[in-house]
Amino acid sequence: MHLPVVDFTSPNAPQEFCKSLHETGFGVLKNHPLSQELVESIYTEWLGFFKTEAKAKYPNDPVKHDGYFSPSVSETAKNFTKKDLKEFFHIYPWGRYPAEVSDAARRYYTEGASLAATLLNWVEENSPVDVKARYSMPLPAMIEGSDHTLLRVLHYPPLRGDEEPGAVRAAAHGDINLLTILPAATEPGLQVLGKDQAWHDVPCDFGLLIVNIGDMLAEASGGYYPSTVHRVLNPTGEGATKSRISLPLFLHPRREVVLSERYTVEKYFNERMEELRGKKY
């Protein structure tokens, strides 16, 4: 499985990027417009934040799902029983935001959402005619005015050696949303499951931008753009002593948007939450 690195500034970038999304569910961009300096500043200050007890001042809201999620309430991937080895903070435009950090993550949220509209336009323009006809509205319009798009600041702590057997940093899973935009993390470990049913490393050079399809876009495109399973491996050797910071932006449409004849976004989201959490949110 080959994941090409596409130059965002190339005249052929939209076609090459969407070809990769169609074939693998992933696209990797270089020379993209997101500020690397901004990303680095977020990684640095949020790593410091996660090392303090200030994070406990913002416990996650069980209904709104904003705030800080400790390792004890971290995610358990679908079909897995062990919690992922991570902690994270959920940032929404309307949600709580730590006073202990700058507004850098909020500025990144705005930059990422703007780029998302461009990428969704690429996806739509490069969809086959029959696939494009399935979309209930232009793809960029699905996220216009949405307050559900989520920026997650993720911290995978160094491994202590006493982790529960079978627990990993992020078990194999697919994303629920339309697209996920992810700057290369501070450490490697991200892998994608190929059509050959083998795991393949995702390019992780600092400065790259990784984009993957979510289940909602797979639903809206009738599977033309596949939501590919991915995971984050536990590091070994010296890597096991290092933290890993990651910054995924999950693009969520407005709840009333129609994805397919079967689903609105709200129906799809609630169904998935019932699978993951056992009840409706």
Disulfide bonds with the S-S distance in Angstrom:
none
